[in-house]
Amino acid sequence: MMMTTNLRSLEEKSRIAIVGAGVFGLSTAYHLAINGFTDVTVFDRSPYSNALYDQHRGCDAASADLNKILRASYGNRAEYQRLAYAAREEWKRWNNELRMIRKEDLPDGLEGVGDLYTECGFLRLSDSPIHPLSEKELAGLSNLEKQFPEYRLKNYIISDSSEEERARTDGWGHVLDSMNWSGTGVLDATAGYVRADKACVWLAKEAKQAGVQFIEGKLKGNVVNLKLVESLESLSDSKIVEGVMTADGVFHPADLVIIAAGGWTPYLVPDTRKLLETTAGSIISIQLPPLQERPDLWDKYSGKNWPVISQGHDAQVYSLPQIDGTIKIGYRGTKFTNYVSLPDNTRISVPVTAYTTPSQTHVPVQAIQEIKEFIRRHFPDLVTLGISYTRLCWYTDSIDNDFLIDYVPGYHKTLFVASGGSGHGFKFAPVLGQHVLDSLREQETDLTKIWRWRDVPQGRRNGLEEGETGPRVLLKQTLATEADWMSVMNV
Ligand SMILES: Cc1cc2nc3c(=O)[nH]c(=O)nc-3n(C[C@H](O)[C@H](O)[C@H](O)COP(=O)(O)OP(=O)(O)OC[C@H]3O[C@@H](n4cnc5c(N)ncnc54)[C@H](O)[C@@H]3O)c2cc1C
């Protein structure tokens, strides 16, 4: 068969296969469908957007999580600030939509969910007299204040712990008092948290209603290969993807394949390996005693009384308010990598699926120690409760923290990548796909420009190589031994 080398054009009837049902895949699918695309299929090997799946166990998707932070303070990155506020409006709209649904009509998995977005505020702490924000971030704040008057009104910079300062925090002083904390901090009362797992269920439901097909499961949803047009496979600069192969041996033809596979993206698309690297963040949970026993703790740590709190530059350790009695605390100070050898002798970092009980050893000791210190200092009333579970959560870091959303060069517009969430992608779930669509249509905007395929800046190449010292460490070198694990886990 003669193959054309013309670029494929995107049409509403194009067969589009999306690999990955995290927020990048789900949001893209949803926005394609509501914009008239009629043949969109999402593949995922973990059916975690399905209400019946236990979100927290055995799933390596970054999006499958209890909650995520929504904030708009983005250093001096006005594009993300604007996008975060646009997303915030949509999260509020989703809240309203959910509130309008009668209890008995709520979709499976969303029973009793309440709001998807809770505006509880975000308090960033530093113990040093130096402000917790860098100069760059401070410049960003003043930029935000200029653009968003609401932000100016609801952003409190606390430079000491005086009564007067506390009085200026609109009632948030009780949090500082309870933490027995004095130092510098910034409280952004226009931020909060979103229910991550529930939002995926909601977005998947919306996408299905708009006509998106889902193929999920270990075999039928597991994309093992991109199928290239045979006669062109040997010509490296002239490839056409004609569909995906799943682990059950079925070939699914497609005019366009969108890879939104989170930490597995560099594995599936070798071309992305210079731009993306998969690294782990560590999460622990503390389970409060049952509500009947300790209503005071449930109340104190609920989003109506308690903000998201972080400490250190770039929120090295952070905690979120309780959900159903679970308090999540994360550590992001060191990036942990998991390099494996591929059959072609390249080595890349890939996710380890890790839901662990306290007796297992999958979270780096360093992370646990930093988190324990954070708990001891700021949550003295939780110390005796101990850690109920630990989990690695896999980031897909791009070289510059900007997402990677574009056609992969050399595939005649049959292969597209939507990934590189770099630890801050979730909050954009409601609006992200809209901008992916701009990229698909090759419309140049502020966002498509920063997310497009790019060259690795000079001198940055080594930043993505194995074994780099400093803030990136090989995971296997950092795990606790079974013998010392139990003592590490006791707060
Ligand atoms: C610890 C942690 C904390 C974070 N905190 C925040 C936060 O507070 N606020 C915020 O905005 N963002 C946060 N993020 C970032 C955010 O979670 C991510 O940017 C976002 O969830 C990435 O979504 P994704 O769709 O790219 O990937 P994922 O959610 O990882 O989804 C990828 C999907 O692809 C599937 N997949 C992979 N390979 C295949 C295959 N071969 N076949 C079929 N399916 C496949 C996987 O099963 C998975 O479901 C955090 C991330 C981490 C790790």
Boltz pocket constraint, residues with backbone or C-beta under 6 A from the ligand:
constraints:
  - pocket:
      binder: B
      contacts: [[A, 19], [A, 20], [A, 21], [A, 22], [A, 23], [A, 24], [A, 25], [A, 43], [A, 44], [A, 45], [A, 46], [A, 48], [A, 60], [A, 61], [A, 62], [A, 63], [A, 64], [A, 67], [A, 68], [A, 69], [A, 70], [A, 221], [A, 222], [A, 223], [A, 224], [A, 260], [A, 261], [A, 262], [A, 263], [A, 264], [A, 268], [A, 279], [A, 281], [A, 282], [A, 283], [A, 330], [A, 393], [A, 394], [A, 395], [A, 396], [A, 418], [A, 419], [A, 420], [A, 421], [A, 422], [A, 423], [A, 424], [A, 425], [A, 426], [A, 427], [A, 428]]
      max_distance: 6.0
